[in-house]
């Protein structure tokens, strides 16, 4: 599913991300869970690395070609772990294997410094590196990045769980390497980090792209459907353009022998449920009721005071349903 999920209709978005990365900017991809941020990130990395080659792999430079200014080599460090400690351990490992960080900087035996990076067996040194704190790992990584002559791009699948106490370590990384990451939520305590990044929202798939994804998915899964077009339109509506929601619903349908019309109509997904925010309305209504009661007291108007009291009682009774989404719409 990975070759389908999140990428249909995303060409313009991927090109925009690649352009920002080629400008040397830090990039933050934002959007709700399941919208396809990681898939878009991987597509952008693939396109960027393909363009970084001086010549196509199948062609050699012409003898008449004039030498151009050499580009700095690009090293991509892709971090899939969602926990901060795991990210820094994975970062140290990849930089070690790329020959950017010396083994001795990670408190490994001096003899490892004499080995080519490809000959260092991670299984034998993993425990030692894992014992290092984030501060120790950063202390080894930052000087290595500073001394490295090439470009280093840190691609982080998710920074949503990053805490304010870990912000300083990442700010140090930002000063020495380029970063592209994803976040489904921008925490207020990480403003200094977000300010350094070019934010690019990953929008929902268009209805047309969603329909194409549903059709491709049911073909891959081999789902038998009584009314395919009804199924496609219903899944598109329920998914809200969220690729993961489409994936979830098609996977559920694949468990059925045949999906009939009744099952199609009963399909639901939270991604397609929208809630109207009644908070401003409730604040204004509450203020009006309180103001009316004070006005009634000031004027000595008993009827107005009773009316305001009844309105307050009705307001308190209805607020539970309002917050629960009385205005919910599918």
C-alpha positions, 0 to 999 in steps of 0.5 A: 500500500505504501506506493499508493498511500498519500502520494496520488495527486501530490506531485506539486507538493513534493516539488515544492518541498524539494525546492525549499530543501534545495534552497537550504531551508529547514522544512516542517510538514504539518497535518493530522495523523494519517494524512500522508506526511511521512509518505510525502517526506520519503517521496521528496527525499527520493526526488532530491537524492536523484537530482543530487547526482552530477550525471545520470547513473547510466551516462558518462560525462562528455569529453567536451563538457566543461567542468562545473563547480563541484557540489558538496556531497549530500548525506541523508540521515533518515530517522524513523523512531518517534522517541527522542533518545531513539532518534539520536541513537539512530542519528549517531549510528548513521553518521558513524556508518557514513564516516562522519562521526568517529567511533572514539567520539561515541566512547567506543574502543580506539581500535574502531577508529582504524576500521573503515566504517563499513566494517564496524558491526553495529551489533557489537557497539550498539550497547555502548552507544545506547548507554550514552545520554542525549547530551553525550550523543549531541556532544559527539554529533555536533563537532562532527557535523561542524567539521564535515565538508559535505551537506547533511540532511536530517529527515525525521519522520515525526517530532510531535512527541518532542518535549521543550527540554529536548529543544536545545539539542535539536536547535544545536543540530539545526545550526549544523545540518539541514532538517526536514520533519513532520508534526501532527501538532505544534507544541507551544513550548517548541516555538524556537524550533518551529520559527526556524522552519518553513511550514508546509501543510500536507492537505487532504487528498482531492476527491478525485485522488481519493477515488483513484486511491480507493480503486487502486486499493480495492484492486490490490486487496482483491475486495469483492464489492456488490456496487463498486461505484457506491463503495468508492463514493462512500469511502471518499466521503467518509475518509475526508481525504485522509489516506490512512482512513482509506487504507483502514476502510479498505482493509476492513472490507477485505475481511468480508467475502462480499461487501453488499450495499447495506455494509457500504452504507454502514461504513463509518470513519472518524476522519470523515466526521466534522465538528462545528466549534460552538465555543464562541457561541457559548461564550457570547450566550453566557455573557448575554445571560449574565448581563441580562440578569445584572440589568434586571437587578439594576432596573428592578424588573422581576420578569426580566430577572426570571426570564434570564434565570430560565435562560441560564438553566436552559444554557447549562442543560444544553452545554453538554450536548453542544460540547459533544457536537450537537452540530456534528455533520457527516 
